């Protein structure tokens, strides 16, 4: 029940509470040099930035080609000065850009307000009168 309560709280907050690896994908290449990562508060790190062509061949973007903005909420990947995303015609139309990242908190760093809310949800799940 604790997992169900945590997932309910995560859905409500729009962010992951506990540390996890997430894959986010886009069908359309970004129009700006910055790309917000969904549910990435707090953003810990970027594992990979890849784009795929129509033959499903992947190209990994070197970490020197982008900055990780872990200060913004949500976290962002920002291309370095002069960097460009691939042209839309060079990537497949479904999940052409995939970014893998780590976000969330270690269990001991979860604020008491959040852990208390999760405990309340668990109590309500047990309350079946």
C-alpha positions in Angstrom: 0.0 0.0 0.0 2.9 2.3 0.6 3.9 2.1 -3.1 0.3 2.9 -4.1 0.3 5.9 -1.7 3.6 7.2 -3.0 2.4 6.9 -6.6 -0.7 8.8 -5.8 1.3 11.5 -4.1 3.7 11.6 -7.2 0.7 12.0 -9.5 -0.7 14.8 -7.4 2.7 16.6 -7.2 3.6 16.0 -10.8 7.0 14.8 -9.8 8.7 11.7 -8.7 9.4 11.5 -5.0 12.1 8.8 -4.9 15.2 8.5 -7.0 14.6 6.8 -10.4 15.8 6.7 -14.0 13.3 8.1 -16.5 13.2 7.9 -20.3 11.4 10.9 -21.9 10.8 11.0 -25.7 9.6 13.5 -28.2 8.2 13.1 -31.7 9.0 16.6 -32.8 12.4 18.3 -32.4 12.5 21.3 -30.0 12.2 24.7 -31.6 14.5 26.3 -29.0 17.9 25.3 -27.6 16.3 24.4 -24.2 14.2 21.3 -23.6 12.2 20.8 -20.3 12.2 17.3 -18.9 8.9 16.1 -17.5 8.6 15.3 -13.8 12.3 16.1 -13.3 12.3 17.8 -10.0 14.8 17.5 -8.6 16.9 16.6 -11.7 20.0 14.7 -10.6 21.8 14.0 -13.9 21.4 13.2 -17.6 22.4 9.7 -18.6 22.0 10.1 -22.3 20.6 12.3 -25.1 19.9 10.3 -28.3 18.1 10.8 -31.5 17.0 8.0 -33.9 16.7 8.0 -37.7 14.1 6.1 -39.7 16.3 3.0 -39.8 16.3 3.1 -35.9 20.0 3.9 -35.8 20.8 6.1 -32.8 23.1 9.0 -32.5 24.3 9.9 -29.0 24.8 13.6 -28.3 28.1 14.2 -26.6 27.7 15.7 -23.1 30.0 18.5 -24.2 27.2 19.6 -26.6 24.7 20.4 -23.9 24.4 21.8 -20.4 22.3 20.2 -17.6 20.1 22.9 -16.0 19.3 21.2 -12.7 18.5 24.5 -11.1 15.3 25.1 -13.2 12.0 23.5 -12.3 11.5 21.3 -14.2 15.1 20.5 -15.1 16.3 21.2 -18.6 18.8 20.1 -21.3 20.2 23.2 -22.9 22.3 23.0 -26.1 25.7 24.8 -25.9 26.1 28.1 -27.8 25.7 27.4 -31.5 24.3 23.9 -30.9 21.3 22.7 -32.9 18.9 19.8 -32.6 18.8 17.6 -35.7 16.4 18.6 -38.5 13.0 17.1 -38.2 13.5 15.3 -41.5 16.6 13.5 -40.1 14.7 11.7 -37.2 12.0 9.2 -37.1 8.5 10.5 -36.5 7.8 8.5 -33.4 10.1 9.0 -30.4 12.8 10.5 -32.5 14.5 12.2 -29.5 15.0 10.2 -26.3 16.6 11.6 -23.1 17.4 9.3 -20.2 17.8 11.1 -16.8 17.9 10.5 -13.1 15.6 12.5 -10.9 14.0 12.3 -7.4 15.3 12.1 -3.9 17.0 9.5 -1.8 14.6 8.2 0.8 16.3 10.0 3.7 16.0 13.4 1.9 12.2 13.3 1.3 10.7 16.3 3.2 8.5 15.5 6.2 5.5 17.2 4.6 5.6 14.7 1.7 6.4 11.6 3.7 3.6 12.6 6.2 1.2 13.0 3.3 2.1 9.5 2.0 1.5 8.1 5.5 -1.9 9.8 5.6 -2.8 8.2 2.2 -1.7 4.8 3.5 -3.9 5.3 6.6 -6.9 6.2 4.4 -6.3 3.0 2.3 -6.5 1.0 5.5 -9.6 2.8 6.7 -12.4 0.6 5.2 -15.3 1.3 7.6 
